[in-house]
Amino acid sequence: MPLDVLDCTNECTPSIPTVTTNKAWVASDLTSADWLVPLDGSCTAEIRSLARYIEANPLGSLQRRPEELPLRACESAVKRLKAILDDGVGFAVLDRMPIEEFKLATLVEIYWVLGQLLAPPVAQKWNGEMIYEVRDTGKKYGYGVRGSHTNVELVFHTDNAFGRMVPYYVGLFCKNTALEGGISRFCSLYTVHDRMQEQHPELLKRLYQPMLFDRQAEHAEGEPKVTLAPFFSWRGDKLFARANTSLVRKGYLVVDQDMDTQLSSALNALDQICTSEDLWYEAALAPGHIQYLNNHELGHYRSEFIDHEDDDKKRHLFRLWHRNEGSASYDGVMFSA
């Protein structure tokens, strides 16, 4: 094992069977009532009022705070959404922002405000970038280029699986969808864990042990290129997954080290389980939708896509990460004098 790693092995916990929970679902268990949070007339009226206020009272980027803005109906909607993320199926969609009526910059500001009602937003890149634009930049997926800046298929994963502090929640505000493809799917990682326990109990134990994750060059110059952490662990009775088989494989390539046979077999078994279509639930995004997911307990997937020729119509989403611990910086490190 390389000595130069970001060491997150303090997260390791014993392997335990998944507790009985409604979070271990398959697609046929769900209906839209489990995840859709309509924005009723009161919410929409608040959003329209806030949009007009923002456009009449300009302020520097990302400066607005919800405590300064009376948004009782929206607070209630986000409270319902949070309950779904924490204790329900793990993903939810706010339906929907009046995207045709206001400037995009205004709507992104409102998205920023609403997100703060859920949990504190945190940086998504080491340089401190807070709102991350998800769109195809034309770059080739590889070391230092995130898949979210390409049009490639992204298999089931959790965001920032290699990070010092993994975000609790991931949000997406949809401006445009792709011409073809770009389908969003979700799966319960409790169900994935259960199937590993049923089909490959010995390989599941390896996923509780440390492994290397590629950090995708999101770190200071000279810092370790890989993270050492378990794939699965527990925080009380809640599953905590650093789910990204691709970044584990890349982690070993980055440091030019052979992966042990048991880990290789465990990752292959995980990938095979995630090909089971009964696990996949599709919830299509539409312009104006705000989608949130529990990034510790839910895997998400995006299919390869073909984009529009017109730049103004290309697939374009705005992502937020939220976390209830650490500082707002990418690594979440707290200041100590």
Buried (B, 14 or more C-beta within 10 A) or exposed (E): EBEEBBEBEEBBEEBEEBEEBEBBBBBEBBEEEBBBBEBEEEBBEBBBEBBEEBEEEEEEEBEBEBEEBEBEBBBBBBEEBBEBBBEBBBBBBBBBBBBEEBEEEBBBBBBBBBBBBBBBBBBBEBEEEBBBBBBBEEEEBEEEBBBBBBBBBBBBBBBBBBBBBBBBBBBBBBBBBBBEBBBBBBBBBBBBBBBBBEEBEEBBBBBBBBBBBBBBBBBEEEEBBBBBBBBBBBEEEBBBBBBBBBBBBBBBEBBEEEBEEBBBBBBEBBEEBBEBEEBBBEBEBEBBBBBBBBBBBBBBBBBBBEBBEEEEBBBBBBBBBBBEEBBEBBBBEEEEE
